[in-house]
């Protein structure tokens, strides 16, 4: 029997230039929870800047994601059961979120994007504008990067955001199940890194920016630097002037690499 190559996971949030200038805390939150060599959860949330308790909302969302998407009762074994599992989990999460944030849940408004990986499948869900990219396969020796679907905008010209607390959240939730044992890297982020990591070639057909995603994932695979140096280098990148010029929002990045 072939042993499973273990995954390494790492997450980091930095306060965006806009919030640093205004003396505000980062309103993003994340969770990385590793159960075993092949089973883990990655979750990111971005609190709505216009809401007074959005930072607490983001923390609540990722805490509940850990509870509902890595349940004590175990994960589905069959890929065909994954999307129903994710939708049930989100319904339970949303109900608990609204219960905890009474009497004004909308004050805690936040997006939520989650990846659950285990033997045989990868599950993904997103409400709001977070995103995930997978590294899998090669073409002419070059690794390929695949942007997972995001919730569709209201219209081509709309910037309207949707949150865990939004009335339309369940209808606009995107869920996917990926069955691909060739996945060797995962990047998960809030929208603060959209300009850096996502191409917009037109007609709303988005794709991953291979250079950025490759750089971020391959940095975890270098054998010449210790983990603390990895963290320093990623912090420097996320706080760089170049990325701030693209997007002054908070930035959260989770990454996982196999082996």
N, C-alpha and C positions, 0 to 999 in steps of 0.2 A: 504494500500500500504506500502510495506517495504521500509524504508529509506535506502539510500546508505551510507555505512560506508565510511567516508572520507579517502583519501590517504594522507600520509605524504611523502614529497620528500626532498632529501638532496643531494648536490653535493660538490665535493672537488677535487682540483688538487694540486699535489705537484711536485716540481722539482726533477728529478731523480739524483742519486748519480753522474752519469757521467757528467751531465750538471752543477751540483753544483761545481764539481771539476774544470770544465773549465770556471767557472764564467758566465754561460749562463742562460738565463731565461727559464722557462717552455714553451715548444712548444705545449702543449695540450690546449684545450679549451672545455668548456661545457656550456649548457643551461638547466635550469629547468623552465618550464612555466606552472603554474597551472591555468586553466580556471575556474573549479568548482570542486565539491567534487569527481567527477569521470573522469574528463577530464584533461589531462596534456600531456606535451611533455618533453622527456628527449633526449638530443643530446650530443655526444662526438666527438671530432675531434683530430687527432694527426698529427701535421705538420711534414713533411719529414725533418729529421735532415740535409740532404745534400743540402737543398734548402735555399737560403738566406732570403726569406720572409715567411717561413713556419708558423711562429707564427701568423703573420697577416692572413695567409690563413686559419688556424684553427679557428680563431675568425670570419672570414667572413663566413665560412661554417656553424657554429652553429647559427649565426645571420640569415642567409638565411633559415636554417632549421625551425626556429621559424616562419618565414614569410610564407613559402610555405607548411608546414605540420600542421599548425594551422591557416588556411586561414580565412579571415573575412567572406567569403561566407559560412563557416561551413564545417563540416566533413561529409563523407558519412554515411548514415544510415544503409545500407545493407552491411554485411560482404563481399559479392561477388564483391562489388565495391571498396574494400580497396586496393588491389594490383594494379589495374589500377590507382587509385588515387595516390599511392606512386610513381609509375613510372612516371606519368605525373609531379608530384611535383619535382622529382629528375631531370627530363629533364629541367624544368624551372629553378631550382636552379643552375644546372651546366651551363646553358647559361648565367644566371646573374652573376655567379661567374667569368666566363671567361671574361665577359664584364667589370666587376669592376677591374680585375687584368691585363688588357691590359697595355703594349704590350707584357708582358712576363708571362702569366698565370702559366707556369710550375715552376716559381720561388716561387709560393705560394702553392705548392703541399701539399695536406692534405688528410687523410682518413676522413670518416664520418660514424657514426652509430647512428640511431635514433629509438626511441620507441614513438609511439603515443597511448595513452590509452583513451578510452571513453566508454560509456555505450554500451555493446553489442560486443565489439571487441577490440583487441590490434593489432596495425600495427607495423611492424619492417622492417627496411631496413639497409643495410650495404654495403659500398664499402671500401675495405681495410681490416685491421686486428683487428678492434674492435669487441666486442662480447657482448651478452646479455644472462642473465640467469633468468628464471622465477621460482618462488616457487608456486607450485600448487599440491594439493592432498596429501594424506598420504598412507603409506604402513606399516602395523603393528604399527601404531601410530607415524611413523617417517615422517616428511615432505619430499616431493620429489622436486628435482631441475632439471630443463630442460634447457639445452644449446640450444639456437636457432641457426639455420644454419649460417655458415660463407661462404663467397666467396671461392670457391675451388682454391687451388694453381695451378700454371701453370703445375707443376709436383710434385711428391712426394718429390723431393730433391731441389725444387726451393724456394728461399727466396725472390723472386721478389715481390715488393709491387705495389699495384694499388691505384690510388688517384682519387679524384673528377675530376682532369684535364686530367687524362689518356685517351687516345684514346679509350681504351677498357672498360671504366668505365660503360657505359650503359649496355653493354653485360654482364659484370661480376657482376653487381649489384644483390644482393640477397634481395628479398622482401618476407614477410610472413604476413598472417593474422591469428591470434589466437582467437578462439571463446571459451572462458572458464571462466565462472563466479567464478571459484574456485581459480583464481590467487590472491595471497595475498602478493606477494613480487616480486620486479624486481631489478636486478642489471645490470648496464650498464657500460662498461669500455673500455679504450684504451688498446693496447697490452702490456703496462707496467705491467699489472696484470695477463697476460695469465698464467704464470707458477704457480701463487698462486691460481688461480680460475678454471683452466681447466686441466682435465686429458688427457693424451695421451696414451691410452692403446694399440695402434697399429692399423695398417691398416687405419689410418686417421679417426678413429671413436672416436671423442672427446666427452667428457662428463664433467659435472660440478664437481668440488671438493666440495662435500656437506659441509664439515666441515668449510671451509673458507667462503663460501657464507652464510651459516646459521649464522655464527658468526657476519658477517657484517650486515645482515638484522635484526637479533634479537636484536642487540645493539640499534636499533631505537625504539624497543618496550619495553625497560626498563622504568619503571615508577619512578625509584629512582634517575635518573640523568637529569639535565636540558639540553636544546639543546646545550648550549655553551660547556658543558662537553662532549657531543657526538662528537662535532667537534674536540675537543682536543684529544680525544681517537682515532678517525679515523686518524687524522694527525699523531699521534705517530705511529700507525700501518703502514701507508703507507710510512713513513720515516724510518721504522725500518731496522736494519742491515740484518735481516733475509730476508725481501723482496728485499732489495738491492742486496743481494748475488744471488738471483734468476734472477733478471732483474734490471739493473742499469738505465733503461729508466725512463722518466717522468711517473707519475701515476695519472690517473683520474678515479674517481669512483662516479657514481650516483646510488642512491638507493631510492626505493619507497616501502612503506608498507601500507597495508590497515588497517584502524582502529586505 
